Amino acid sequence: MGGRDDRRRLTRSTPKWLTVAVLAFTGLCSAYMFTLVVPIQAELPHLLDADRNDTAWVVTITLLVAACATPISGRLGDMYGKRRIVLVLIGALIVGSVVAALAGGIGGVILGRALQGATTGVIPLGIAIMRDVLPPARLGTAVALMSATMGVGGAVGMPASALIVEHLDWHVLFWLAAALGVVALVLVALFVPPSTLRTPGRFDFVGAAGLAAGLVGLLLAISRGADWGWLSPVTLGSGIGGVVILLLWGWYQLRVAEPLLDLRVAARPTVLFTNLAAIGMGFSLFGTNVTLPQLLELPVESGSGLGQTMFVTSLIVMPSGLVMMIISPLSGWLERNLGGRFMLAFGTGAVAVSYLFLLLWSSEVWHLLVANILIGVGVGFSFAAMPMLIMRAVPSHETGASNGINALFRSLGTSIASAVMAAVLASLTIDFQGTPVPTHEAFDVCFWLGAGAAVAACLLSLLIPRHPHVEHASIPDRD
């Protein structure tokens, strides 16, 4: 009885704003893991005494684990308690960071980065916790803040990582990640109330294994295809095998009594079109992460770059994340008064405008700063709208899993952007002092691709029903 009484006292006594702030902090820590090693990515072969193809796994493995763990952890949270799973994921972050910090070779770093990737699930779980503890009038603003952490954590973390790399040993990056994880673990244990809404039943281990296997195959083909060769047997086998497994997984999910995810709910127009738009937004967001740093750092003499240092580049990239954080209160007000459909259309449109701006003006540092701010506005509104649209269309007992699937679709978009834009930049090059350097035309092609993805996401947002089916939804429809 004592433990139950403690949980009740925590639920009653913890200020709601403090719970939201703690969850947002965990989201920032999670998002930071994706840009943690960006400043040392080019030096990893030297630092780890390994081939460049092998060190690419330091980035790839985090993406793969994040994509697989996010929807699975969402389902586990629905069943066994969202806070409990958040604590487990933060624990994985701490262990992974320590393993990578102590690693003497590439194997340990890859293992540590895999464990770090698992923590991505705290963002959709945090959104689901907010649905449990906040009144509807305050939920939109809180969800917008939590969604913004996906961009803020990486953008704000890049300058910190750049400073550490310039002045300290690179292992400090992982010790910093471990310290952030410890702080997050303590804060969540103290100030986030235990989940009261859970879904009874058994966990679908076969469904989880099938989803993970299919995603790994598909994402491996997307993320490593440029290195392996797009038509090589390993790339084709991985990609086609992943698609076949996912199709079989979908067939199984429709027939099992207690599926990992109810695909009939996921097929509702609101959920389906929101998730498809998430692919476009993930592509557009990561497109700038691939192109703008290179455009800023390449030498001016190459005819393509602006000759900025790594630290200055991170400062130019950072404002997009800050803008996402600043506009989150406005996002909540707009969602309550105009609806998530409008917000998603506005956000995707703003991202399309930012890419068109880059196609017209990208020859000065301030041009890229303005475009990056527009990206922040668009992504901030879009990422705030998507979980609200999802929660208004799914049953309350599926909020964790459904938001996890939405995060998965965003990850799929970022994976495609990483592979496609890297391939474009690698294929359109000139020789500069013995080194292949992307041409300005290569960056223009990438900007056209980003604009196209944003326009597609905007059109998909317009297909979302104005008055979705809301029977047993997590949040009643505002109308």
C-alpha positions as CSV (number, residue, x, y, z in Angstrom):
1,M,0.0,0.0,0.0
2,G,2.9,2.4,0.7
3,G,4.1,2.4,-2.9
4,R,0.6,3.0,-4.2
5,D,0.1,5.9,-1.7
6,D,3.5,7.4,-2.8
7,R,2.4,7.3,-6.4
8,R,-0.9,9.0,-5.6
9,R,0.9,11.7,-3.6
10,L,3.3,12.3,-6.5
11,T,0.4,12.6,-9.0
12,R,-1.4,15.1,-6.8
13,S,1.6,17.2,-5.6
14,T,3.8,17.6,-8.7
15,P,3.1,20.8,-10.5
16,K,2.0,20.1,-14.1
17,W,4.5,22.6,-15.5
18,L,7.4,20.8,-13.7
19,T,6.3,17.5,-15.2
20,V,6.2,19.1,-18.7
21,A,9.6,20.7,-18.2
22,V,11.2,17.4,-17.1
23,L,9.7,15.5,-20.1
24,A,11.0,18.3,-22.4
25,F,14.4,17.9,-20.9
26,T,14.4,14.2,-21.6
27,G,13.4,15.0,-25.2
28,L,16.3,17.4,-25.6
29,C,18.8,14.8,-24.3
30,S,17.4,12.2,-26.7
31,A,17.5,14.4,-29.7
32,Y,21.1,15.5,-28.9
33,M,22.2,11.9,-29.4
34,F,21.7,12.4,-33.2
35,T,24.2,15.3,-33.5
36,L,26.5,14.3,-30.7
37,V,29.2,12.9,-33.0
38,V,28.6,15.3,-36.0
39,P,31.8,17.4,-35.2
40,I,34.0,14.3,-35.2
41,Q,32.3,12.3,-37.9
42,A,34.9,13.1,-40.5
43,E,37.8,12.2,-38.1
44,L,36.3,8.9,-36.9
45,P,38.5,6.7,-39.1
46,H,41.6,8.3,-37.6
47,L,40.3,8.4,-34.0
48,L,39.1,4.8,-34.1
49,D,41.8,3.4,-36.4
50,A,39.1,1.9,-38.6
51,D,38.0,2.0,-42.3
52,R,35.6,4.8,-43.2
53,N,32.9,2.3,-44.2
54,D,33.1,0.8,-40.7
55,T,33.0,4.1,-38.9
56,A,29.8,5.1,-40.8
57,W,28.1,2.6,-38.5
58,V,28.7,5.0,-35.6
59,V,25.9,7.1,-37.1
60,T,23.9,4.4,-38.9
61,I,23.4,2.2,-35.9
62,T,21.8,5.0,-33.9
63,L,19.3,5.6,-36.7
64,L,18.5,1.9,-37.0
65,V,17.9,1.3,-33.3
66,A,15.9,4.5,-33.0
67,A,13.6,3.5,-35.8
68,C,13.0,0.0,-34.4
69,A,12.8,1.0,-30.7
70,T,10.4,3.9,-31.0
71,P,7.2,2.2,-31.9
72,I,8.0,-0.9,-29.8
73,S,8.7,1.2,-26.7
74,G,5.5,3.1,-27.3
75,R,3.5,-0.1,-27.2
76,L,5.4,-1.2,-24.1
77,G,4.6,2.1,-22.5
78,D,0.9,1.6,-23.2
79,M,1.0,-1.8,-21.6
80,Y,3.4,-1.6,-18.7
81,G,3.5,2.1,-17.8
82,K,4.9,5.0,-19.8
83,R,7.1,6.4,-17.0
84,R,8.6,3.0,-16.4
85,I,9.6,2.6,-20.0
86,V,11.0,6.1,-20.1
87,L,13.2,5.3,-17.2
88,V,14.4,2.1,-18.9
89,L,15.2,4.1,-22.1
90,I,17.1,6.7,-20.2
91,G,19.0,3.9,-18.5
92,A,20.0,2.6,-21.9
93,L,21.3,6.0,-22.8
94,I,23.4,6.1,-19.7
95,V,24.9,2.6,-20.2
96,G,25.5,3.3,-23.9
97,S,27.3,6.6,-23.2
98,V,29.6,5.0,-20.6
99,V,30.3,2.0,-22.9
100,A,31.3,4.4,-25.7
101,A,33.3,6.6,-23.4
102,L,35.4,3.7,-22.2
103,A,35.6,1.9,-25.5
104,G,39.1,1.2,-26.9
105,G,37.9,0.5,-30.4
106,I,35.1,0.9,-32.9
107,G,33.1,-2.1,-31.6
108,G,32.5,-0.5,-28.2
109,V,31.6,2.8,-29.7
110,I,29.1,1.2,-32.1
111,L,27.5,-0.7,-29.2
112,G,27.3,2.4,-27.1
113,R,25.7,4.4,-30.0
114,A,23.1,1.6,-30.5
115,L,22.0,1.9,-26.9
116,Q,21.9,5.7,-27.2
117,G,19.6,5.4,-30.2
118,A,17.0,3.5,-28.1
119,T,16.3,6.6,-26.0
120,T,14.5,8.2,-28.9
121,G,11.3,6.6,-27.7
122,V,11.1,9.0,-24.8
123,I,9.7,11.7,-27.0
124,P,6.4,9.9,-28.1
125,L,6.1,8.4,-24.7
126,G,6.5,11.9,-23.1
127,I,3.7,13.2,-25.4
128,A,1.5,10.3,-24.3
129,I,2.2,11.0,-20.6
130,M,1.2,14.6,-21.2
131,R,-2.1,13.4,-22.6
132,D,-2.6,11.5,-19.3
133,V,-1.8,14.3,-16.9
134,L,-2.8,17.5,-18.6
135,P,-6.3,19.0,-19.2
136,P,-7.1,19.4,-23.0
137,A,-6.8,23.2,-22.8
138,R,-3.1,23.0,-21.9
139,L,-2.2,19.9,-23.9
140,G,-1.5,21.6,-27.2
141,T,1.2,23.9,-25.9
142,A,2.9,21.1,-23.9
143,V,2.9,18.7,-26.9
144,A,4.3,21.5,-29.1
145,L,7.1,22.0,-26.6
146,M,7.8,18.3,-26.5
147,S,7.7,17.9,-30.3
148,A,10.1,20.9,-30.6
149,T,12.7,19.1,-28.6
150,M,13.3,16.8,-31.6
151,G,14.8,19.8,-33.5
152,V,16.0,21.8,-30.5
153,G,18.2,19.1,-28.9
154,G,20.2,18.6,-32.0
155,A,20.5,22.2,-33.0
156,V,21.5,23.5,-29.6
157,G,23.8,20.5,-28.9
158,M,25.9,21.1,-32.0
159,P,27.7,24.2,-30.7
160,A,28.4,22.3,-27.4
161,S,29.8,19.3,-29.2
162,A,31.9,21.6,-31.5
163,L,33.4,23.4,-28.4
164,I,34.2,20.1,-26.7
165,V,35.9,18.7,-29.8
166,E,38.0,21.9,-30.3
167,H,39.2,22.1,-26.7
168,L,38.9,18.6,-25.0
169,D,39.2,14.9,-25.7
170,W,36.5,13.5,-27.9
171,H,35.5,10.9,-25.2
172,V,34.2,13.9,-23.2
173,L,31.2,13.9,-25.6
174,F,30.1,10.6,-24.3
175,W,30.7,11.5,-20.6
176,L,28.5,14.6,-21.2
177,A,25.8,12.4,-22.6
178,A,26.0,10.0,-19.6
179,A,25.8,13.0,-17.2
180,L,22.7,14.3,-19.0
181,G,21.2,10.9,-18.8
182,V,21.7,10.7,-15.0
183,V,20.1,14.1,-14.5
184,A,17.2,13.1,-16.7
185,L,16.8,9.8,-14.8
186,V,16.6,11.5,-11.4
187,L,14.2,14.2,-12.6
188,V,11.8,11.7,-14.2
189,A,11.8,9.5,-11.1
190,L,11.1,12.5,-8.9
191,F,8.7,14.6,-10.9
192,V,6.9,12.5,-13.5
193,P,3.8,10.7,-12.1
194,P,3.4,7.0,-12.8
195,S,1.0,6.0,-15.6
196,T,-2.6,5.3,-14.5
197,L,-3.9,4.3,-18.0
198,R,-2.6,1.0,-19.2
199,T,-3.6,-1.6,-21.8
200,P,-4.0,-5.1,-20.5
201,G,-2.9,-8.1,-22.5
202,R,0.3,-9.8,-23.8
203,F,3.1,-8.1,-25.7
204,D,3.3,-9.2,-29.3
205,F,6.9,-10.4,-29.5
206,V,6.5,-11.9,-32.9
207,G,5.2,-8.6,-34.2
208,A,8.0,-6.7,-32.6
209,A,10.6,-9.0,-34.1
210,G,9.0,-8.8,-37.5
211,L,8.8,-5.0,-37.4
212,A,12.4,-4.7,-36.3
213,A,13.7,-7.1,-39.0
214,G,11.7,-5.3,-41.7
215,L,12.8,-1.9,-40.7
216,V,16.5,-2.9,-40.4
217,G,16.5,-4.4,-43.9
218,L,14.8,-1.4,-45.5
219,L,16.8,1.3,-43.6
220,L,20.1,-0.5,-44.2
221,A,19.4,-0.4,-48.0
222,I,18.5,3.3,-47.8
223,S,21.3,4.4,-45.5
224,R,24.1,2.3,-46.9
225,G,23.1,2.0,-50.5
226,A,25.4,4.7,-51.6
227,D,28.4,2.9,-50.2
228,W,27.4,-0.6,-51.2
229,G,26.1,0.4,-54.6
230,W,22.4,0.9,-55.2
231,L,22.1,-2.1,-57.5
232,S,24.5,-4.4,-55.6
233,P,23.1,-7.7,-54.4
234,V,23.5,-6.8,-50.7
235,T,21.5,-3.5,-51.2
236,L,18.8,-5.1,-53.2
237,G,18.5,-8.1,-51.0
238,S,18.4,-5.9,-47.9
239,G,15.8,-3.5,-49.3
240,I,13.5,-6.1,-51.0
241,G,13.8,-8.4,-48.0
242,G,12.8,-5.6,-45.7
243,V,9.8,-4.7,-47.7
244,V,8.7,-8.4,-47.9
245,I,9.1,-8.8,-44.2
246,L,7.1,-5.6,-43.5
247,L,4.3,-6.8,-45.8
248,L,4.2,-10.2,-44.0
249,W,4.3,-8.3,-40.7
250,G,1.2,-6.2,-41.7
251,W,-0.7,-9.4,-42.7
252,Y,0.2,-10.9,-39.4
253,Q,-0.9,-7.8,-37.4
254,L,-4.3,-7.9,-39.0
255,R,-4.9,-11.4,-37.9
256,V,-3.4,-11.7,-34.4
257,A,-5.7,-11.1,-31.4
258,E,-3.4,-8.6,-29.6
259,P,-1.2,-6.9,-32.3
260,L,1.7,-4.7,-31.7
261,L,-0.2,-2.0,-33.5
262,D,-3.8,-1.9,-34.7
263,L,-3.3,-1.3,-38.4
264,R,-7.0,-0.6,-38.8
265,V,-6.6,2.4,-36.6
266,A,-3.4,3.4,-38.4
267,A,-5.3,3.3,-41.7
268,R,-7.8,5.9,-40.6
269,P,-7.4,8.9,-43.0
270,T,-6.3,11.3,-40.3
271,V,-3.6,8.9,-39.0
272,L,-2.5,7.7,-42.5
273,F,-2.1,11.1,-44.1
274,T,-0.4,12.6,-41.0
275,N,2.1,9.7,-41.0
276,L,2.8,10.1,-44.8
277,A,3.3,13.8,-44.3
278,A,5.7,13.0,-41.5
279,I,8.0,11.3,-44.1
280,G,8.1,14.5,-46.1
281,M,8.8,16.6,-43.1
282,G,11.5,14.3,-41.9
283,F,13.1,14.5,-45.3
284,S,12.9,18.3,-45.4
285,L,14.3,18.7,-41.9
286,F,17.2,16.4,-42.3
287,G,17.9,17.8,-45.8
288,T,19.1,21.0,-44.3
289,N,21.2,19.1,-41.7
290,V,23.0,17.4,-44.6
291,T,23.4,20.4,-46.9
292,L,23.7,23.6,-44.9
293,P,26.7,22.6,-42.7
294,Q,28.7,21.5,-45.8
295,L,27.7,24.7,-47.7
296,L,28.9,26.8,-44.8
297,E,32.2,25.0,-44.1
298,L,33.5,24.3,-47.7
299,P,36.3,26.7,-48.7
300,V,35.3,29.8,-50.6
301,E,38.0,29.1,-53.1
302,S,36.1,25.9,-54.1
303,G,33.3,28.0,-55.6
304,S,30.7,26.2,-53.5
305,G,31.3,27.0,-49.8
306,L,31.3,30.0,-47.5
307,G,34.5,29.1,-45.5
308,Q,33.1,29.1,-42.0
309,T,34.5,27.3,-39.0
310,M,32.7,24.3,-37.4
311,F,31.7,26.4,-34.4
312,V,30.4,29.3,-36.5
313,T,28.5,26.8,-38.6
314,S,26.8,25.3,-35.5
315,L,25.8,28.8,-34.4
316,I,24.1,29.4,-37.8
317,V,22.3,26.1,-37.6
318,M,21.2,26.6,-34.0
319,P,18.5,29.3,-34.4
320,S,16.1,26.8,-36.1
321,G,15.9,24.8,-32.9
322,L,15.5,28.0,-30.8
323,V,12.7,29.1,-33.0
324,M,10.9,25.8,-32.6
325,M,11.1,26.3,-28.8
326,I,9.9,29.9,-28.9
327,I,6.9,29.3,-31.1
328,S,5.7,26.2,-29.1
329,P,3.2,28.3,-27.0
330,L,1.8,29.9,-30.1
331,S,1.5,26.4,-31.6
332,G,-0.7,25.4,-28.7
333,W,-3.0,28.4,-29.1
334,L,-3.3,27.8,-32.9
335,E,-4.1,24.1,-32.4
336,R,-6.8,24.9,-29.9
337,N,-8.4,27.6,-32.1
338,L,-7.6,26.6,-35.7
339,G,-6.9,22.9,-35.5
340,G,-3.9,20.7,-36.2
341,R,-4.8,20.4,-39.9
342,F,-4.2,24.1,-40.4
343,M,-1.0,24.0,-38.4
344,L,0.4,21.1,-40.4
345,A,-0.5,22.8,-43.8
346,F,1.1,26.1,-42.6
347,G,4.2,24.4,-41.3
348,T,4.9,22.3,-44.4
349,G,4.2,25.4,-46.5
350,A,6.8,27.4,-44.6
351,V,9.4,24.7,-45.1
352,A,8.7,24.7,-48.8
353,V,9.1,28.5,-48.9
354,S,12.5,28.2,-47.0
355,Y,13.8,25.8,-49.7
356,L,12.6,28.1,-52.5
357,F,14.4,31.0,-50.7
358,L,17.6,28.9,-50.7
359,L,17.2,28.3,-54.4
360,L,17.1,32.1,-55.0
361,W,19.6,33.2,-52.3
362,S,22.3,31.0,-50.8
363,S,25.5,33.0,-51.5
364,E,25.8,34.8,-48.2
365,V,25.9,33.5,-44.6
366,W,22.8,35.6,-43.7
367,H,20.9,33.9,-46.5
368,L,21.4,30.5,-44.8
369,L,20.5,32.0,-41.4
370,V,17.2,33.4,-42.7
371,A,16.3,30.1,-44.4
372,N,17.2,28.1,-41.3
373,I,14.9,30.3,-39.2
374,L,12.1,29.6,-41.7
375,I,12.8,25.9,-41.4
376,G,12.5,26.2,-37.6
377,V,9.1,27.9,-38.0
378,G,7.8,25.3,-40.4
379,V,9.1,22.3,-38.6
380,G,8.0,23.7,-35.2
381,F,4.4,24.0,-36.3
382,S,4.4,20.7,-38.2
383,F,5.9,18.6,-35.4
384,A,3.5,20.2,-32.9
385,A,0.5,19.4,-35.1
386,M,1.2,15.8,-35.9
387,P,0.9,14.2,-32.4
388,M,-2.2,16.2,-31.7
389,L,-3.8,15.0,-35.0
390,I,-2.8,11.4,-34.1
391,M,-4.2,11.6,-30.5
392,R,-7.5,13.0,-31.8
393,A,-8.0,10.0,-34.0
394,V,-6.8,7.0,-32.0
395,P,-8.1,5.3,-28.8
396,S,-6.5,6.5,-25.5
397,H,-4.9,3.1,-24.9
398,E,-2.9,3.4,-28.2
399,T,-1.4,6.9,-27.8
400,G,2.1,5.6,-27.0
401,A,2.3,3.2,-29.9
402,S,0.6,5.5,-32.4
403,N,2.9,8.4,-31.6
404,G,5.8,6.0,-31.8
405,I,4.8,5.0,-35.3
406,N,4.5,8.7,-36.3
407,A,8.1,9.2,-35.0
408,L,9.1,6.2,-37.0
409,F,7.8,7.7,-40.2
410,R,9.7,10.9,-39.5
411,S,12.8,8.7,-39.0
412,L,12.1,7.1,-42.4
413,G,12.1,10.5,-44.0
414,T,15.4,11.5,-42.4
415,S,17.0,8.2,-43.5
416,I,15.9,8.7,-47.1
417,A,17.1,12.3,-47.0
418,S,20.5,11.3,-45.7
419,A,21.0,8.7,-48.4
420,V,19.5,10.7,-51.4
421,M,21.2,14.0,-50.7
422,A,24.5,12.3,-49.9
423,A,24.3,10.6,-53.2
424,V,23.5,13.8,-55.0
425,L,26.4,15.7,-53.4
426,A,28.8,12.8,-54.1
427,S,27.8,12.6,-57.8
428,L,28.0,16.3,-58.7
429,T,31.5,17.3,-57.7
430,I,34.6,19.2,-58.9
431,D,38.2,18.5,-58.0
432,F,39.5,21.0,-55.5
433,Q,43.2,20.5,-54.5
434,G,42.9,16.8,-55.1
435,T,39.6,16.4,-53.2
436,P,36.1,16.0,-54.7
437,V,33.9,18.9,-53.6
438,P,30.2,19.2,-54.3
439,T,29.3,21.9,-56.9
440,H,26.8,24.7,-56.2
441,E,24.5,22.9,-58.7
442,A,24.5,19.8,-56.4
443,F,23.2,21.9,-53.5
444,D,20.5,23.3,-55.8
445,V,19.4,19.8,-56.7
446,C,19.2,19.0,-53.0
447,F,17.1,22.2,-52.4
448,W,14.7,21.2,-55.1
449,L,14.3,17.8,-53.5
450,G,13.7,19.3,-50.1
451,A,11.1,21.7,-51.6
452,G,9.4,18.8,-53.4
453,A,9.2,16.8,-50.2
454,A,7.7,19.8,-48.3
455,V,5.1,20.5,-51.0
456,A,4.1,16.8,-51.0
457,A,3.7,16.9,-47.2
458,C,1.6,20.1,-47.6
459,L,-0.7,18.4,-50.1
460,L,-1.1,15.4,-47.9
461,S,-2.0,17.6,-44.9
462,L,-4.9,19.0,-47.0
463,L,-6.3,15.5,-47.4
464,I,-6.7,15.1,-43.7
465,P,-10.4,15.2,-42.8
466,R,-11.6,18.5,-41.3
467,H,-13.8,16.5,-38.8
468,P,-12.1,13.2,-38.2
469,H,-13.7,10.2,-36.6
470,V,-13.1,10.7,-32.9
471,E,-15.0,7.9,-31.2
472,H,-12.9,6.8,-28.2
473,A,-10.1,9.1,-29.2
474,S,-7.4,10.1,-26.8
475,I,-8.6,13.7,-27.0
476,P,-12.1,14.8,-27.9
477,D,-12.3,16.6,-31.2
478,R,-12.3,20.4,-30.6
479,D,-15.5,20.7,-32.7
